Amino acid sequence: INQIISITTSASTGYTGSFVNAGTIRNRGVELSGFITPIRNGNVTWTINANWTKNQNRVTELIGGTGNIVLTTYQGGVSTNATVGRAINSIRGQNFVYKDGQRVVGEDGYYLKSATSNEEIANPNPSWTGGVSNTISYKGLSLYFLVDVRQGGSIFSLDRSYGLDTGLPVETAGLNDLGNPSRSPIVFANGKDAGGGYASNSGGVIFSGVQADGTPNTIRADNSGAADGATAYGTSHNPAAAFVYDASFVKLRELSLTYSLPKALTSKIGGVRGIDFSIVGRNLWIIHKNLPDADPEDAVSSGNYGQGYSTGAYPAVRTLGANIRLSF
């Protein structure tokens, strides 16, 4: 209750915003954990620990009976919101226009955009998270590794929206359905208005979807950037919803190899019960992800503001280290 939320105020007050106890949020979830030891004998021990967490939150009430409070606005025409009846930090922006569940294409071959930027296009909250760790010990040697999993939730990538606009990602180039470079100019067989279709050497791309009358799209969109310097895939010709990606991932979060000196050696050192030498690595491998070109965890923030928005993402960093642990 009484969640602290920043709200916009009239600049005539001398301030542009204030923090107030503005919301009530209900969380319902479950966390399960357990372990099993498949192997245990005189030399080898293998233990598996697993954890699984699911949480659903809903905004149930906002100050003054309002239905929505904009938490943060971002470049790219998107915002995070607290909306009654919806999950906290829902992302709003321009969406595609749909007809019978399919995206509608305009007369220029590009997707149509919704009239406003106030449509909910993403929920950054994951459906569930989990992890599985394994510890395998053989005499004085121990191997430990942890695999982290996040399932569901969405992320808006400003990097992708601008990158696709300027033609940096590989999918903006290549061959089209005619076998020609998609960035080549569009060429009509008998002129644009002659109804003769496209020439065999034409560039451009045909996006999947339907035209306004519901028939399959056959209009070729220009991908050369000749008119405005932008490809057909970026923010110039697509709504913000085009750059929302699944934030799921599977990661090898940690791995360590530890060697414990035999008791026969440590017992000769006064007061020392054990000495362990370890090599530790963290964030070693993104086994699976659906966000291209960036780590799904590299969002602006993981707190109440900034979830689900990625910009200026740096490459994920692996860390390697070693340590010596003495037990007394």
N, C-alpha and C positions, 0 to 999 in steps of 0.2 A: 504494500500500500504506500501511498504518498511518494511515488517514484519521482526522482528529481529529473526534470526535463527542461531544456532550454526552449523558450518561446519568443517569438518576434514581437517587439513592442513598437509603438509609433515613435518615430525619431523626434517628434515634437516634445516628448518627455525628457529628452536629453540622453536617452539610451536607445540602442537598437535591439536589445534583447535582455532577457532576464531568466534566471533559474528559479523555477517554482516547483512545489509539490503538486504535480499535474496529473498523475496517472495511477491507475490500479492495474496490475498485471497478474494474471493467474498462470502459474506453472504447474503442470502435471507431468510426472515422469516416473521412470523406474530405472534402477541400476542393478545389474546382476554381475556377480563375480564368482569365480570358482577355479579350482585347480585339480589337476590329476597327475599322478606319477606313473607313467606307463612302464618304466623300467627302474628297478631298485635291486641291486645285488651288491656283492662285496666290492666291486670295482667301479661300476657305472650307475649313475643316477640321472634320470631324465624327468624333469618336472615342467608341466605346461600350466601357465596361469592365463586366464581369459577374463576380460571385462567388457561389458556391453551396457550402454547408456542411451536412453531415449527420453527426450523432454519436449513437451509441447507448451508453448506460451501463447496467451491471448491477452490483448488489451481489453479490459472489461469496462473501464470508465476513464474519462478525461475531464479536465477542469472545465467548469462552466457548461457541461453537457455537450461540448463540441465533439464532432465525429472523427476529426483528424488533426494532428499536429505535425507540421513538417519539422523534423529533427535537424536535418542538414541538407543543404543543396550542394550539388557537385557539378564540375565541368562535365559536359557531355549531355546536359539536359536531364539529369536524374536527381532524385532526392530520396532520402530515407525518412520513414514516417512512422508515427504511432497512430494506428487506426483502430477504432473500436471494433471488436470482433475479428481482428486480424492479428498476425504475429508481429511482435515489435520489430522495428527496422525494415518493414516491407519497403521495397524499392519501387518508385514510380517514375514513369517517363513515357515517351511516345512508343506506341505499339504498332504492330502490323494491322492492316485491315483484313478481316477474314470474311469469307463467304462459304458457307457449308463446311467450315473447318479448314479451308484452304486459304493461303495468302493470296490477296488480290493484287494484280499487276496493273499499272497505269498504261496510258497510251504510248509512253516512252520506253516501256519495258521494265521500268524500275518498280519496286514494291511501293504501294500506297502506304501513307503514314496516317495514324489516327489524328483526329482534329486537335487533341490536347496532349499535354505531357503529364496528365494526371491519372494515367492508367497503371494499375499495379502490374509490374512486369517481372518481379522476382521476389523470392523469399530467401534471405541469406541463411536462415536457420537450418541446420542439418536435420535429416530425418532420424539419424542415430549415429553414434560414434562408438568405437570399440578398439580393443587392442589384444594382442596375443603375444605373450613372452614365453620363451623357452630357455631353460637352464640345463645344460648337459655337463655332467661332471665325471671325470675319469681320473681316479687317484688324486693327484695334486693339481690337475688341470681342469679349468671350468670355462665353458663357452656359454655366453648369454646373448640373446638377441630379442628385440622387441619390434613387432610390426603393428603400426597404427593404421586405423581405418576410419574414414569419414564417409558417410553415405548421404547424399542429398544436399540440399541447399544450393543457392545460386550466387554467382558473382558477376558484376558488370566490369568489363575491362575497357578502360579508356585507351590503354595502349593499343589494343586490337582495333578499336574504332578508328583511330588516327592512322595506325599502321596500314590497315586495309585501304584507307582512303588514299594514301600516298603510294600504294603499290609495293610495300616492302615484303609482306608475306607471300609465300610461294603460290598460294591458291589464286592470287590476283593475275597470274600469268598462265602460261601453258596454252594448250590447244582447246578450241571449242568443239561443238558437236559436228562441225563441218571439217574438222581436221586442220583448221587454220589458227594462227596465233590470235587469241581472244582480244589482244590489245590492238589488232589491226582495225582500220576504219570499217564501218558498216558499208557494204556495197549492195545496191539493189539491182536485180536482174534487168528491170525495165523502168527504172526510175522509182522514186519513193512512193508516188501516188498512182503508179500504173497497176498495182495489184499483182505484179508478177513474181513477188517473193524476193528472196535474197540470192545474190550471185554466189557461185561456188567458191569464190575466193574471199567471201565476206568474213569480217571479224565480228566481235560482239559476243554476248552470251544470252541464252534464253533461260530465265529463272523458272524453277518449278512453281506452279500455282495456277490461278485462273484469271481470266479477264473479267471485267465488270459484269458481263452477261453470264458468267459461270462457265464459259467454254475454256478448255485448256489453253494455257498461254503459248502463243507462237511468236510473240513480239521480241525482237532482238534488242537488248540494251547495249548502249555504247560503253566500251570498257577502255577506250583509248586515252581518256582524260583530255581530249583535244578541246572540249568546250570549257571545262572548269578546272582542269588539272587533277581531277579525282577519278579513281577507278569506280566500277559499278558496285564494289563490295563494301565501301567504307561509310563513314558517317554522313557524307554529303548526300547520299542517295538512299539511306536506310534509316529506320527508326532506332532508338536506343535499344529496343528489345532484340535487335540483331546481334548485339554484343554482350548478351547475357549467356553465361556458360554454367554448366553443372560444376559445382565446386567439390565433388567427390574426389577422394584420393586414397591410395594405399601406399604407405611409406615404411621403409626399413629405418625406424627411428633411432635405434641404438644397437650397437654390437660391442661386446667386450670379451677379451680373452685374458684369463687370470691364471697365474701359476702361484701356488702356495708352497713355500719351502717346507721340506719334511720336518716333522717335529724333532727328529734326531739332531738336526742342525740348529733349529731355533732354541732348543733347550739349553744349548751351550752359551747362549747370550743371556746374561743376567736380566731377569724381569720381563723378557720378551716371550710372549706366548705364540705369536705367529707373525710371519712376514709374507705379504702378497704383492706380486708384481703384476700390473694390469696394463693392457693396451685398450683404449676406448675410442670408439668412433660414433658420432652422432649425425643424424640427417644424411645418411650415406646414400640413399637410393629412393627416388620416387618411382615406385614400382608401376603405379598406374595413376593417371589423371586425365581429365577431360578439358581442362583449360589450356589452350595452346600457348606456348612461349613464356609461361610464367608459373610460379608456384602458387597453387590456390590459397595457401595460407598467407601469402604476401599481400594482405589487404591493408587499407589505411589504418584500421584499428580493429581490435577484437572486443572492445567494450561496447557501451550503449550507442556509440556513434562511430560510423565508419565501416561497420560490417557489410560485406558484400560489395565493396568498391575497391578496385585495383587500379593503380596508376603508378607509373615510374618504377615498375617492379624490377628488383635486382635478381640476378641468378641466385638460386638457393645455395647456401654455404654449407659445405661439409666440414666438420671439425674432427681432428685426430689428436689424441693425447695419451700420456702414459702417467702412471702413478705408482707409488709404493705405499702400502698401508701396513703399519705396525700395530699389533695388538698386545696390550700389556695386561 
